[in-house]
């Protein structure tokens, strides 16, 4: 029996300019991976967060094919940007992911991307200001 909604998730987390978009794009091309309708849904970093398992899983509803897809992916850099781009502290984001995993009985893999801080800053400045 195939599922109409995903139960295996891969969440790509990392700072801006660390390669999250590139990794997301490459993984999205794999036939067993279903990308989210929106690359950065920021679900676990929202100020007014309410655990809604079905609402989260439904972000893949239009594209999910249980016969071919194994993982559903998203990539939200805001999960590491407290207090600038998210109102939820990083430890709260991690707790929310854990609670989702536990309550939904889903399998979650988290890829955390880091980069040399000085080259990341340089890349950000070149993109935003030059």
N, C-alpha and C positions, 0 to 999 in steps of 0.2 A: 504494500500500500504506500502511495506517495502522499506527502503532506502538501496542503495548499498554502501553508505559511512556513517560513523557515524556523529551525530550532538550533541551527549552528551559525554562530556569528563570529566575524572577525572585525574588531574595532581597531582602526589605525589611529594612533595618538602621537602627537609630536608638536614641537614648536613650529612657528611660521618659518618658511624657507629651509625646512629640514628634509624635504623630499616626500612629504605625505601625499601630495597631489600626484606626483609621478608614480609612486608605488600603487596608489589607488587606481590610476589609469591602466597600469600594466596588469594588475590583478583582475580588473574588470573585464579584460579581454579573454580571460580564461573561461572555457565553456562550463566549468563546474561552479563558477562564482557569479553571484547575482549582485550587482551594485544597487545601492539605495537610490530611490528616485531623486534624492538630493544628496550630494557628496557630504556636506557638513550639516547634518540635522541638529547638532548641539543638544540633543535630548537630555543627556545626563548633566549638562551644565546650566540648565535653565533655572532662574530664580524660583519660579512657581512650578517646581517639579512635583508631579504626582506619578507614582508607578502605575503605568497602564500597559500591561504586557501586550494586549491585543493591538493597541494603538502603535506601539513600537514595531511589532511584527508586520503590521499592515503597511509600513513604509516600503515594503518589497512586494506587496500584493499584486500589482499590475505586471511586474516582470518575472516574478517567481515561478519557476517550473520545477515542481518536485521530482520530476523524472530525470532531470539533468543537473539541477543545481544542488550543491552540497553545502556551500557557505553563502551567507549574506554579508556584505561588507559595507562599512561606512568609515569615514575619516573626518574627525572633528578636532581641529587644532585647538579650539577654544577650551578643551578639557585641561590644557596645561597653561592657560593664560590668565589665571586669577591674579589680580583683581581687574585686569584691563578689559578683557573681552567676555568674561563670564562672571556672574555674581556668586557662583558656587566655588568654594575653596577646593583645591585639588583633592584633599582627603575625602571631601564630601562626594565628589564625582566618583572616586574609586569605590566608595561605600554604596553609592547608587547602582553602579555596575554590578557589584557583588550581590546586592539585594535582588536585582533583576535576574541574575543568573540562578540564584537560589530559588526564588519564587516561581520562575518560569520553567525551571528544570532544563534550561537551555545550555548548550555548550558554547562558551565564549573564549575566543583567543584574542589576545590583545598584543598588538605590535606597537612598541614605543620607539619612536625614532628620535635620535639626538644628533647634534652636529656641533663641531667646534664653535664655541660662542662668538669668537671674533669674526670668523668667516660668515656666520649666520647674520651678524649685525651688519657687516659690509654688504652682503647680498640684499638685506632689507633696505638699507639706505640707498643703494643703487636703484632698486626697484621703485621706491616711494619718492625719492627726492631728486634723482638725477635723470 
